[in-house]
């Protein structure tokens, strides 16, 4: 299972978005600050998952295609967040 972690400062507080995703089964889960936000199995329901980080809206976008490697992008309050590790 693949893992991506983003660390975000919002209002002086550190928040962590943790994505676990299996490209073979298309299952995965999103954890924010240690709390499970959403999990899915067998197939991704949508190419976007909407949730809250701190007091800001967040969107996790899945970019799935056959030409380039699949990737995920996290946007918080409309801004792209760079991956932590």
NUZAKOL-324930 format. One record per residue: residue number from 1; residue in three letters; x, y, z of N, C-alpha, C in turn. Coordinates in Angstrom, 1 decimal. Layout:
LOTI  seq  type   neast  nnorth     nup  caeast  canorth    caup   ceast  cnorth     cup
LOTI  NUM   Ala       X       Y       Z       X        Y       Z       X       Y       Z
...
END
This chain:
LOTI  seq  type   neast  nnorth     nup  caeast  canorth    caup   ceast  cnorth     cup
LOTI    1   Unk     0.8    -1.2     0.0     0.0      0.0     0.0     0.9     1.2     0.0
LOTI    2   Unk     0.6     2.2    -0.8     1.3      3.5    -0.9     0.8     4.4     0.2
LOTI    3   Unk     1.7     5.3     0.6     1.4      6.2     1.6     1.9     7.6     1.3
LOTI    4   Unk     1.1     8.6     1.5     1.6     10.0     1.4     1.1    10.7     2.6
LOTI    5   Unk     2.0    11.7     3.1     1.7     12.4     4.3     2.0    13.9     3.9
LOTI    6   Unk     1.0    14.7     4.3     1.1     16.2     4.2     1.0    16.8     5.6
LOTI    7   Unk     1.9    17.7     5.9     1.9     18.4     7.2     1.6    19.9     6.9
LOTI    8   Unk     0.5    20.4     7.6     0.0     21.8     7.3    -0.1    22.6     8.5
LOTI    9   Unk     0.4    23.8     8.5     0.2     24.8     9.6    -1.0    25.6     9.3
LOTI   10   Unk    -2.0    25.6    10.2    -3.2     26.4    10.1    -3.4    27.1    11.4
LOTI   11   Unk    -3.4    28.4    11.3    -3.6     29.2    12.6    -2.6    28.9    13.7
LOTI   12   Unk    -1.4    28.6    13.3    -0.4     28.2    14.3    -0.4    26.8    14.8
LOTI   13   Unk    -1.3    26.0    14.3    -1.4     24.6    14.7    -1.0    23.7    13.6
LOTI   14   Unk    -0.3    22.6    13.9     0.2     21.7    12.9    -0.9    20.6    12.7
LOTI   15   Unk    -1.2    20.3    11.4    -2.2     19.3    11.1    -1.5    18.3    10.1
LOTI   16   Unk    -1.9    17.0    10.2    -1.3     16.0     9.4    -2.4    15.3     8.6
LOTI   17   Unk    -2.3    15.2     7.3    -3.2     14.5     6.4    -2.4    13.3     6.0
LOTI   18   Unk    -2.9    12.1     6.2    -2.2     10.8     6.0    -3.1    10.0     5.0
LOTI   19   Unk    -2.5     9.7     3.8    -3.2      8.9     2.8    -2.6     7.6     2.7
LOTI   20   Unk    -3.4     6.5     2.8    -2.9      5.1     2.5    -3.7     4.7     1.3
LOTI   21   Unk    -3.1     4.2     0.2    -3.8      3.9    -1.1    -3.1     2.8    -1.8
LOTI   22   Unk    -4.0     1.8    -2.2    -3.5      0.7    -3.0    -3.9     0.8    -4.5
LOTI   23   Unk    -2.9     1.1    -5.3    -3.2      1.3    -6.8    -3.8     0.0    -7.4
LOTI   24   Unk    -3.4    -1.1    -6.9    -3.9     -2.4    -7.5    -5.4    -2.6    -7.2
LOTI   25   Unk    -5.8    -2.5    -5.9    -7.2     -2.8    -5.6    -8.0    -1.5    -5.6
LOTI   26   Unk    -7.4    -0.3    -5.6    -8.1      1.0    -5.6    -8.8     1.2    -4.2
LOTI   27   Unk    -8.2     0.6    -3.2    -8.8      0.8    -1.9    -7.9     1.8    -1.1
LOTI   28   Unk    -8.4     2.4    -0.1    -7.5      3.3     0.7    -8.3     3.9     1.8
LOTI   29   Unk    -7.6     4.9     2.5    -8.2      5.6     3.6    -7.4     6.9     3.8
LOTI   30   Unk    -8.2     7.9     4.3    -7.6      9.2     4.6    -7.8     9.5     6.1
LOTI   31   Unk    -6.7     9.8     6.7    -6.6     10.1     8.2    -6.2    11.5     8.4
LOTI   32   Unk    -6.9    12.3     9.2    -6.5     13.7     9.5    -6.3    13.8    11.0
LOTI   33   Unk    -5.1    14.2    11.4    -4.8     14.3    12.8    -5.1    13.1    13.6
LOTI   34   Unk    -4.9    11.9    13.0    -5.1     10.6    13.7    -6.6    10.1    13.6
LOTI   35   Unk    -7.5    10.9    13.0    -8.9     10.5    12.9    -9.2    10.1    11.5
LOTI   36   Unk    -9.8     8.9    11.4   -10.2      8.4    10.1   -11.3     9.2     9.5
LOTI   37   Unk   -11.1     9.8     8.3   -12.0     10.7     7.6   -12.9     9.9     6.7
LOTI   38   Unk   -12.2     9.0     5.9   -12.9      8.2     4.9   -12.1     7.0     4.6
LOTI   39   Unk   -12.7     5.9     4.4   -12.0      4.7     3.8   -12.9     4.1     2.8
LOTI   40   Unk   -12.3     3.4     1.8   -13.0      2.8     0.7   -12.3     1.5     0.3
LOTI   41   Unk   -13.1     0.6    -0.4   -12.5     -0.6    -0.8   -13.0    -0.9    -2.2
LOTI   42   Unk   -12.2    -1.7    -2.9   -12.5     -2.2    -4.3   -12.5    -1.2    -5.4
LOTI   43   Unk   -13.0     0.0    -5.1   -12.9      1.0    -6.2   -13.1     2.4    -5.6
LOTI   44   Unk   -12.4     3.4    -6.1   -12.5      4.7    -5.6   -13.9     5.3    -6.1
LOTI   45   Unk   -14.7     5.8    -5.1   -16.0      6.3    -5.4   -16.0     7.6    -6.3
LOTI   46   Unk   -15.0     8.3    -6.1   -14.9      9.6    -6.7   -13.4    10.0    -6.9
LOTI   47   Unk   -13.1    10.9    -7.8   -11.8     11.3    -8.0   -11.4    12.4    -7.0
LOTI   48   Unk   -12.3    12.8    -6.2   -12.1     13.9    -5.2   -12.7    13.5    -3.9
LOTI   49   Unk   -12.0    13.8    -2.8   -12.6     13.6    -1.4   -12.5    14.9    -0.7
LOTI   50   Unk   -13.6    15.4    -0.2   -13.8     16.7     0.5   -13.8    16.4     2.0
LOTI   51   Unk   -13.1    17.3     2.7   -13.1     17.1     4.2   -12.6    18.5     4.8
LOTI   52   Unk   -12.5    18.5     6.1   -12.0     19.7     6.8   -10.7    19.4     7.5
LOTI   53   Unk    -9.8    20.4     7.4    -8.5     20.3     8.1    -8.4    21.6     9.0
LOTI   54   Unk    -8.4    21.4    10.3    -8.5     22.6    11.2    -9.9    23.2    11.0
LOTI   55   Unk    -9.9    24.4    10.5   -11.1     25.1    10.1   -11.2    25.4     8.7
LOTI   56   Unk   -10.4    24.8     7.9   -10.3     25.0     6.4   -10.8    23.8     5.6
LOTI   57   Unk   -11.4    24.2     4.5   -11.9     23.1     3.6   -10.7    22.5     2.8
LOTI   58   Unk   -10.8    21.2     2.6    -9.7     20.5     1.9   -10.3    19.6     0.8
LOTI   59   Unk    -9.5    19.4    -0.2    -9.9     18.5    -1.3    -8.7    17.6    -1.6
LOTI   60   Unk    -8.9    16.3    -1.6    -7.8     15.4    -2.1    -8.2    14.9    -3.4
LOTI   61   Unk    -7.4    15.3    -4.5    -7.7     14.9    -5.8    -6.9    13.7    -6.3
LOTI   62   Unk    -7.5    12.8    -6.9    -6.8     11.6    -7.5    -6.7    11.8    -9.0
LOTI   63   Unk    -5.5    11.8    -9.5    -5.2     12.0   -10.9    -4.8    10.6   -11.4
LOTI   64   Unk    -5.8    10.0   -12.1    -5.6      8.6   -12.6    -5.7     8.6   -14.1
LOTI   65   Unk    -4.6     8.1   -14.7    -4.6      8.0   -16.1    -3.6     6.9   -16.5
LOTI   66   Unk    -3.6     6.5   -17.8    -2.7      5.5   -18.3    -1.4     5.9   -18.9
LOTI   67   Unk    -1.2     7.2   -19.0    -0.1      7.8   -19.7     1.1     8.1   -18.7
LOTI   68   Unk     0.7     8.8   -17.6     1.7      9.2   -16.6     1.4     8.5   -15.3
LOTI   69   Unk     2.4     8.5   -14.4     2.1      7.8   -13.1     0.9     8.5   -12.4
LOTI   70   Unk     0.1     7.7   -11.7    -1.0      8.2   -10.9    -0.4     9.1    -9.8
LOTI   71   Unk    -1.2    10.1    -9.4    -0.8     10.9    -8.3    -2.0    11.5    -7.5
LOTI   72   Unk    -1.7    12.0    -6.4    -2.7     12.7    -5.6    -2.2    14.1    -5.2
LOTI   73   Unk    -3.2    15.0    -5.2    -2.9     16.4    -4.9    -3.8    16.8    -3.7
LOTI   74   Unk    -3.3    17.5    -2.7    -4.1     18.0    -1.6    -4.2    19.5    -1.7
LOTI   75   Unk    -5.4    20.0    -1.7    -5.6     21.5    -1.7    -6.3    21.8    -0.4
LOTI   76   Unk    -5.8    22.8     0.3    -6.4     23.3     1.5    -6.7    24.8     1.3
LOTI   77   Unk    -8.0    25.2     1.5    -8.4     26.5     1.3    -8.1    27.0    -0.1
LOTI   78   Unk    -8.1    26.1    -1.1    -7.9     26.4    -2.5    -6.4    26.4    -2.9
LOTI   79   Unk    -5.5    26.2    -2.0    -4.1     26.2    -2.3    -3.5    24.8    -2.3
LOTI   80   Unk    -2.7    24.5    -3.3    -2.0     23.2    -3.4    -1.0    23.1    -2.3
LOTI   81   Unk    -1.0    21.9    -1.5    -0.1     21.7    -0.4     1.0    20.7    -0.9
LOTI   82   Unk     2.3    21.1    -0.6     3.4     20.2    -1.0     3.4    19.0     0.0
LOTI   83   Unk     3.8    17.8    -0.6     3.8     16.6     0.2     5.0    16.7     1.2
LOTI   84   Unk     4.8    16.2     2.4     5.8     16.3     3.5     6.9    15.2     3.3
LOTI   85   Unk     6.4    13.9     3.0     7.3     12.8     2.9     6.7    11.8     2.0
END
